[in-house]
Amino acid sequence: MSKKLFTEKEVKILSNNPYVKSVSSKGITYTEEFRNFFIEENEGGKLPREIFEQSGFDIDVLGMASVRAAGKRWRASYRENGLAGLRDTRGENSGRTCERELTLEEKVARLEAQNNLLKAENELLKKIRFCRKGAETETITLPTDQKFILIRSVIQKYKLKNMVSYLCEVAGVSQSGYYNYFSERSQKVRKEKEAKDEIVKEIILKAFHFKHRKKGARQIKMTLAGQFNVKYNLKRIRRIMKKYGIICPIRKANPYRRMMKATQEHRLVPNLLNREFKQGIPYKVLLTDITYLFYGKGQKAYLSAIKDGSTGELLAYNLSERMTIDLATDTLKKLKKNKHFKKAKDALIHSDQGVHYTHPEFQKAVKKLKLRQSMSRRGNCWDNAPQESFFGHLKDEASIKECRTLEELKREIKQYMTYYNHYRYQWNLKKMTPVQYREHLLKSA
């Protein structure tokens, strides 16, 4: 038998030939008429290839090996039994007894077993939908191993006998797979895998809880490599997190909110940055913005921050209960006091068009620091995306709501800033922390 597999296109071509009785991807059955014709022409001196091509077959599709094998098989049958040997008797007498008709009791038993299996499956799907957020409208299919467990539980619960084959057919799984799943060897392999997963889980949890900050899979991967000298790939980390319910809350996308419309005395400046955030030079692109923080019992504070666009390092921040112009100007003063800050040539500070940044006092302070000023286009948060992203991570990872007083909030923000700059590895910074990446750029310069 030829080992050639036919493509869907080849199956379609072959099925259109009148000398083909049936064809699938794995094999082809020729008509009795063609077998007789082949023997007659072959006895007359024609080669198998010529006979097949004369009958409308494409040798490139069939394969020459298949043609030779068919000819050899038919000639042997003809020599042994004559024309009777060319008949296809597979459907006439297969040696198997016909499937007997089921009795009424057997039909009822099968229906009951099927109903019990479907009922158990529906109950399990309800639990999955209840536990999985947003799965109400999602189409959920059970993995094969869960179907095996479900079949066995139904058989044991309702004391069903000789129903494995039927229930496997109903569930759409193989009977051999069912028995293999519950074999001693398979159970031993699963136990060994479970033990390995438990060890990996504990290691991942160390990174997950490192510095008491929430982390996703990529953060865990980089923390494992940077702090514990352990290298796991992302697929493995995500699989373990999903298996053991290690969840990192993901912030919801918030619409961009403009601060206030600038008054006539406020002056806008053009977008000099034009989203070129990473220029490979520390302290050249400074990004600034203000966000609100809810803490305690409905209390609100405002955070102003300045971030290095190239390294991601937080250079200065200011936290206040009042949203005055001092919130932004004091942040500039703190930037000046930062002992690591060394202004690069043609450095600029980029912000949105909020009232603080169009204010004459802020613009005066910017000139005093000999910085150029750049602003995002109106209502376009993407023009200051890295700063917006930082605030999002801050609200996800810092324990802001647990703070009861402003002093507690200040301590938490201070600790987070230290964590972010020195311990929070970032995928887009060659898996380094902002401070490590800053030193890397300075050495490369």
C-alpha positions as semicolon CSV with decimal commas, in nm:
position;residue;x (nm);y (nm);z (nm)
1;M;0,000;0,000;0,000
2;S;0,132;0,345;-0,091
3;K;0,207;0,580;0,198
4;K;0,123;0,886;-0,013
5;L;-0,139;1,116;0,137
6;F;-0,368;1,309;-0,096
7;T;-0,451;1,674;-0,041
8;E;-0,810;1,801;-0,050
9;K;-0,751;1,935;-0,402
10;E;-0,610;1,598;-0,520
11;V;-0,903;1,408;-0,361
12;K;-1,143;1,632;-0,554
13;I;-0,956;1,574;-0,883
14;L;-0,946;1,195;-0,835
15;S;-1,313;1,167;-0,732
16;N;-1,413;1,317;-1,069
17;N;-1,254;1,024;-1,257
18;P;-1,521;0,766;-1,356
19;Y;-1,281;0,479;-1,279
20;V;-1,256;0,578;-0,910
21;K;-1,504;0,412;-0,676
22;S;-1,400;0,603;-0,364
23;V;-1,106;0,815;-0,249
24;S;-0,985;0,972;0,074
25;S;-0,666;1,142;0,187
26;K;-0,520;0,802;0,280
27;G;-0,621;0,582;-0,014
28;I;-0,808;0,520;-0,335
29;T;-1,041;0,237;-0,451
30;Y;-1,070;0,173;-0,824
31;T;-1,379;0,034;-0,999
32;E;-1,395;-0,330;-1,105
33;E;-1,431;-0,209;-1,465
34;F;-1,092;-0,034;-1,446
35;R;-0,921;-0,339;-1,297
36;N;-1,048;-0,555;-1,582
37;F;-0,943;-0,290;-1,835
38;F;-0,597;-0,268;-1,678
39;I;-0,538;-0,646;-1,701
40;E;-0,663;-0,658;-2,059
41;E;-0,436;-0,370;-2,171
42;N;-0,139;-0,493;-1,965
43;E;-0,168;-0,840;-2,120
44;G;-0,159;-0,665;-2,457
45;G;0,181;-0,518;-2,377
46;K;0,103;-0,173;-2,242
47;L;0,289;-0,040;-1,939
48;P;0,098;0,049;-1,616
49;R;0,186;0,417;-1,655
50;E;0,040;0,427;-2,008
51;I;-0,283;0,254;-1,899
52;F;-0,337;0,494;-1,606
53;E;-0,266;0,804;-1,818
54;Q;-0,494;0,670;-2,096
55;S;-0,771;0,640;-1,832
56;G;-0,737;1,006;-1,731
57;F;-0,518;0,969;-1,419
58;D;-0,243;1,220;-1,334
59;I;0,065;1,017;-1,241
60;D;0,208;1,311;-1,045
61;V;-0,101;1,304;-0,824
62;L;-0,113;0,925;-0,779
63;G;0,260;0,873;-0,754
64;M;0,444;0,612;-0,961
65;A;0,492;0,387;-0,659
66;S;0,115;0,365;-0,612
67;V;0,064;0,280;-0,981
68;R;0,326;-0,001;-0,971
69;A;0,184;-0,142;-0,646
70;A;-0,173;-0,152;-0,784
71;G;-0,059;-0,322;-1,107
72;K;0,146;-0,581;-0,919
73;R;-0,146;-0,656;-0,684
74;W;-0,402;-0,697;-0,964
75;R;-0,177;-0,916;-1,177
76;A;-0,115;-1,150;-0,881
77;S;-0,490;-1,174;-0,810
78;Y;-0,565;-1,237;-1,177
79;R;-0,306;-1,516;-1,202
80;E;-0,448;-1,686;-0,890
81;N;-0,824;-1,647;-0,939
82;G;-0,879;-1,504;-1,286
83;L;-1,132;-1,221;-1,328
84;A;-1,300;-1,322;-0,999
85;G;-0,982;-1,216;-0,822
86;L;-1,030;-0,859;-0,943
87;R;-1,365;-0,821;-0,768
88;D;-1,389;-0,608;-0,452
89;T;-1,556;-0,837;-0,202
90;R;-1,493;-0,625;0,110
91;G;-1,855;-0,519;0,136
92;E;-1,992;-0,865;0,062
93;N;-1,830;-1,074;0,334
94;S;-1,612;-0,907;0,594
95;G;-1,627;-1,196;0,838
96;R;-1,805;-0,980;1,095
97;T;-2,155;-1,040;1,222
98;C;-2,405;-0,761;1,156
99;E;-2,471;-0,532;1,448
100;R;-2,779;-0,659;1,625
101;E;-3,063;-0,424;1,707
102;L;-3,068;-0,301;2,067
103;T;-3,348;-0,410;2,295
104;L;-3,586;-0,153;2,444
105;E;-3,420;-0,186;2,787
106;E;-3,075;-0,125;2,636
107;K;-3,200;0,181;2,447
108;V;-3,352;0,324;2,765
109;A;-3,031;0,256;2,960
110;R;-2,824;0,436;2,695
111;L;-3,056;0,738;2,697
112;E;-3,038;0,759;3,077
113;A;-2,657;0,735;3,068
114;Q;-2,642;1,006;2,800
115;N;-2,875;1,235;2,999
116;N;-2,671;1,187;3,317
117;L;-2,347;1,269;3,132
118;L;-2,493;1,582;2,971
119;K;-2,640;1,692;3,305
120;A;-2,302;1,655;3,478
121;E;-2,131;1,841;3,191
122;N;-2,379;2,131;3,214
123;E;-2,327;2,157;3,591
124;L;-1,951;2,174;3,542
125;L;-1,984;2,440;3,269
126;K;-2,207;2,648;3,501
127;K;-1,939;2,640;3,769
128;I;-1,671;2,742;3,519
129;R;-1,883;3,035;3,395
130;F;-1,953;3,144;3,753
131;C;-1,584;3,140;3,847
132;R;-1,450;3,286;3,523
133;K;-1,512;3,658;3,486
134;G;-1,687;3,760;3,163
135;A;-1,757;3,397;3,059
136;E;-2,139;3,433;3,054
137;T;-2,149;3,477;2,676
138;E;-1,825;3,290;2,605
139;T;-1,839;2,949;2,436
140;I;-1,659;2,708;2,671
141;T;-1,546;2,360;2,569
142;L;-1,419;2,107;2,820
143;P;-1,065;1,975;2,776
144;T;-1,037;1,606;2,690
145;D;-0,899;1,510;3,032
146;Q;-1,199;1,672;3,205
147;K;-1,432;1,474;2,980
148;F;-1,254;1,152;3,082
149;I;-1,298;1,237;3,450
150;L;-1,664;1,330;3,391
151;I;-1,737;0,998;3,214
152;R;-1,580;0,799;3,497
153;S;-1,766;0,995;3,766
154;V;-2,101;0,934;3,588
155;I;-2,024;0,562;3,549
156;Q;-1,931;0,529;3,917
157;K;-2,218;0,744;4,047
158;Y;-2,494;0,571;3,854
159;K;-2,325;0,227;3,855
160;L;-2,332;0,193;3,478
161;K;-2,186;-0,116;3,317
162;N;-2,056;-0,157;2,965
163;M;-2,121;0,212;2,890
164;V;-1,765;0,339;2,845
165;S;-1,767;0,301;2,467
166;Y;-2,108;0,467;2,428
167;L;-2,034;0,759;2,665
168;C;-1,698;0,821;2,497
169;E;-1,882;0,842;2,166
170;V;-2,136;1,087;2,315
171;A;-1,858;1,303;2,466
172;G;-1,655;1,296;2,143
173;V;-1,344;1,131;2,291
174;S;-1,166;0,806;2,213
175;Q;-1,221;0,494;2,420
176;S;-0,852;0,403;2,407
177;G;-0,766;0,754;2,531
178;Y;-1,007;0,706;2,824
179;Y;-0,845;0,382;2,936
180;N;-0,496;0,522;2,881
181;Y;-0,577;0,829;3,094
182;F;-0,660;0,613;3,397
183;S;-0,373;0,365;3,348
184;E;-0,112;0,337;3,624
185;R;0,161;0,473;3,397
186;S;-0,039;0,784;3,302
187;Q;-0,137;0,853;3,661
188;K;0,227;0,821;3,767
189;V;0,337;1,068;3,495
190;R;0,068;1,316;3,603
191;K;0,174;1,293;3,967
192;E;0,537;1,361;3,871
193;K;0,430;1,658;3,660
194;E;0,212;1,789;3,943
195;A;0,505;1,768;4,185
196;K;0,726;1,965;3,942
197;D;0,452;2,227;3,895
198;E;0,425;2,272;4,272
199;I;0,797;2,348;4,293
200;V;0,775;2,595;4,002
201;K;0,468;2,758;4,162
202;E;0,658;2,831;4,485
203;I;0,946;2,988;4,289
204;I;0,704;3,200;4,084
205;L;0,525;3,314;4,401
206;K;0,857;3,442;4,538
207;A;0,889;3,671;4,237
208;F;0,517;3,756;4,247
209;H;0,545;3,878;4,606
210;F;0,889;4,037;4,567
211;K;0,890;4,384;4,728
212;H;0,515;4,333;4,796
213;R;0,419;4,461;4,449
214;K;0,173;4,299;4,211
215;K;0,327;4,157;3,893
216;G;0,219;4,004;3,565
217;A;0,390;3,718;3,379
218;R;0,652;3,934;3,207
219;Q;0,741;4,116;3,531
220;I;0,772;3,777;3,706
221;K;1,000;3,645;3,429
222;M;1,234;3,944;3,457
223;T;1,228;3,945;3,840
224;L;1,315;3,573;3,846
225;A;1,611;3,634;3,615
226;G;1,729;3,955;3,783
227;Q;1,680;3,870;4,151
228;F;1,675;3,488;4,177
229;N;1,889;3,389;3,875
230;V;1,608;3,162;3,752
231;K;1,504;3,148;3,386
232;Y;1,155;3,032;3,290
233;N;0,987;3,104;2,958
234;L;0,667;3,307;2,948
235;K;0,447;3,014;2,843
236;R;0,548;2,816;3,150
237;I;0,492;3,110;3,384
238;R;0,150;3,186;3,235
239;R;0,049;2,818;3,252
240;I;0,141;2,794;3,620
241;M;-0,032;3,126;3,699
242;K;-0,349;3,008;3,527
243;K;-0,335;2,664;3,689
244;Y;-0,298;2,793;4,046
245;G;-0,501;3,113;4,011
246;I;-0,209;3,355;4,054
247;I;-0,377;3,669;3,927
248;C;-0,235;4,014;3,863
249;P;-0,521;4,269;3,835
250;I;-0,521;4,456;3,506
251;R;-0,629;4,814;3,505
252;K;-0,923;4,920;3,294
253;A;-0,858;5,167;3,020
254;N;-0,956;5,515;3,130
255;P;-1,055;5,789;2,885
256;Y;-0,819;6,085;2,866
257;R;-0,946;6,377;3,078
258;R;-0,839;6,726;3,001
259;M;-0,757;6,936;3,309
260;M;-0,900;7,275;3,224
261;K;-0,924;7,502;2,926
262;A;-0,640;7,750;2,912
263;T;-0,727;8,111;2,975
264;Q;-0,600;8,394;2,755
265;E;-0,290;8,450;2,968
266;H;-0,191;8,087;2,928
267;R;0,026;8,007;2,628
268;L;0,039;7,684;2,429
269;V;0,361;7,555;2,273
270;P;0,406;7,317;1,976
271;N;0,461;6,942;1,996
272;L;0,841;6,934;1,957
273;L;0,872;6,576;2,082
274;N;0,637;6,420;1,824
275;R;0,630;6,089;2,016
276;E;1,007;6,033;1,988
277;F;1,022;5,922;2,350
278;K;1,327;5,694;2,338
279;Q;1,625;5,885;2,199
280;G;1,890;5,671;2,370
281;I;2,023;5,963;2,577
282;P;1,940;5,992;2,950
283;Y;1,790;6,322;3,071
284;K;1,714;6,447;2,720
285;V;1,339;6,374;2,702
286;L;1,150;6,456;3,023
287;L;0,782;6,364;3,044
288;T;0,550;6,516;3,304
289;D;0,183;6,487;3,401
290;I;-0,055;6,500;3,697
291;T;-0,292;6,228;3,817
292;Y;-0,537;6,186;4,105
293;L;-0,512;5,918;4,377
294;F;-0,811;5,803;4,586
295;Y;-0,718;5,673;4,930
296;G;-0,871;5,610;5,271
297;K;-1,241;5,687;5,292
298;G;-1,305;5,882;4,975
299;Q;-1,004;6,109;5,017
300;K;-0,824;6,240;4,712
301;A;-0,464;6,349;4,649
302;Y;-0,281;6,468;4,339
303;L;0,052;6,338;4,212
304;S;0,280;6,528;3,974
305;A;0,573;6,334;3,828
306;I;0,861;6,378;3,584
307;K;0,985;6,072;3,399
308;D;1,287;6,018;3,174
309;G;1,151;5,911;2,836
310;S;1,466;5,721;2,735
311;T;1,525;5,521;3,055
312;G;1,182;5,519;3,219
313;E;1,337;5,645;3,545
314;L;1,122;5,865;3,774
315;L;1,334;6,174;3,833
316;A;1,104;6,383;4,052
317;Y;0,752;6,379;4,197
318;N;0,530;6,588;4,420
319;L;0,222;6,478;4,615
320;S;-0,039;6,722;4,745
321;E;-0,401;6,744;4,856
322;R;-0,443;7,061;4,651
323;M;-0,420;7,096;4,276
324;T;-0,252;7,437;4,260
325;I;0,020;7,562;4,027
326;D;0,272;7,480;4,303
327;L;0,203;7,111;4,240
328;A;0,382;7,137;3,903
329;T;0,643;7,404;3,982
330;D;0,755;7,227;4,302
331;T;0,812;6,913;4,094
332;L;1,056;7,114;3,880
333;K;1,236;7,229;4,193
334;K;1,272;6,868;4,308
335;L;1,408;6,777;3,964
336;K;1,679;7,040;4,007
337;K;1,770;6,894;4,348
338;N;1,806;6,539;4,208
339;K;2,181;6,474;4,236
340;H;2,173;6,223;3,946
341;F;2,003;6,464;3,704
342;K;2,245;6,607;3,450
343;K;2,064;6,793;3,174
344;A;2,151;6,669;2,825
345;K;2,203;6,893;2,527
346;D;1,875;7,020;2,373
347;A;1,677;6,862;2,658
348;L;1,304;6,926;2,663
349;I;1,012;6,869;2,898
350;H;0,690;6,742;2,744
351;S;0,339;6,759;2,891
352;D;-0,026;6,784;2,789
353;Q;-0,207;7,117;2,749
354;G;-0,325;7,124;3,110
355;V;-0,365;7,456;3,289
356;H;-0,055;7,393;3,502
357;Y;0,174;7,360;3,200
358;T;0,032;7,656;3,007
359;H;0,062;7,875;3,319
360;P;0,321;8,157;3,293
361;E;0,485;8,057;3,625
362;F;0,549;7,700;3,509
363;Q;0,683;7,816;3,173
364;K;0,909;8,065;3,351
365;A;1,044;7,785;3,574
366;V;1,110;7,570;3,266
367;K;1,315;7,847;3,105
368;K;1,507;7,894;3,428
369;L;1,615;7,528;3,405
370;K;1,719;7,596;3,042
371;L;1,480;7,333;2,910
372;R;1,276;7,350;2,595
373;Q;0,902;7,298;2,638
374;S;0,680;7,070;2,428
375;M;0,308;6,989;2,451
376;S;0,081;6,713;2,326
377;R;-0,188;6,786;2,076
378;R;-0,524;6,867;2,231
379;G;-0,705;6,561;2,362
380;N;-0,437;6,320;2,241
381;C;-0,313;6,103;2,528
382;W;-0,085;5,900;2,297
383;D;0,148;6,200;2,266
384;N;0,246;6,139;2,630
385;A;0,182;5,765;2,643
386;P;0,479;5,653;2,865
387;Q;0,377;5,889;3,144
388;E;0,013;5,778;3,122
389;S;0,131;5,417;3,130
390;F;0,339;5,481;3,442
391;F;0,040;5,622;3,630
392;G;-0,161;5,316;3,529
393;H;0,104;5,077;3,668
394;L;0,130;5,286;3,984
395;K;-0,243;5,258;4,054
396;D;-0,233;4,883;3,984
397;E;0,072;4,795;4,189
398;A;0,086;5,039;4,481
399;S;-0,137;4,989;4,787
400;I;-0,305;5,329;4,755
401;K;-0,656;5,256;4,880
402;E;-0,523;5,096;5,200
403;C;-0,360;5,425;5,307
404;R;-0,569;5,606;5,569
405;T;-0,381;5,935;5,592
406;L;-0,183;6,156;5,356
407;E;0,137;6,069;5,543
408;E;0,077;5,698;5,488
409;L;0,013;5,769;5,120
410;K;0,338;5,967;5,091
411;R;0,534;5,676;5,244
412;E;0,370;5,430;5,007
413;I;0,442;5,645;4,701
414;K;0,803;5,695;4,810
415;Q;0,851;5,319;4,851
416;Y;0,692;5,256;4,513
417;M;0,915;5,509;4,338
418;T;1,221;5,334;4,481
419;Y;1,084;4,996;4,375
420;Y;1,000;5,122;4,025
421;N;1,343;5,275;3,962
422;H;1,561;5,006;4,120
423;Y;1,369;4,676;4,120
424;R;1,095;4,681;3,857
425;Y;1,238;4,511;3,547
426;Q;1,094;4,625;3,216
427;W;1,062;4,422;2,899
428;N;1,133;4,717;2,668
429;L;1,446;4,818;2,859
430;K;1,633;4,498;2,767
431;K;1,482;4,340;3,080
432;M;1,664;4,587;3,307
433;T;1,538;4,826;3,572
434;P;1,525;5,197;3,479
435;V;1,839;5,274;3,683
436;Q;2,027;4,979;3,530
437;Y;1,923;5,091;3,182
438;R;2,034;5,448;3,253
439;E;2,380;5,323;3,352
440;H;2,382;5,100;3,044
441;L;2,313;5,399;2,815
442;L;2,575;5,615;2,986
443;K;2,840;5,344;2,945
444;S;2,744;5,293;2,580
445;A;2,771;5,665;2,502
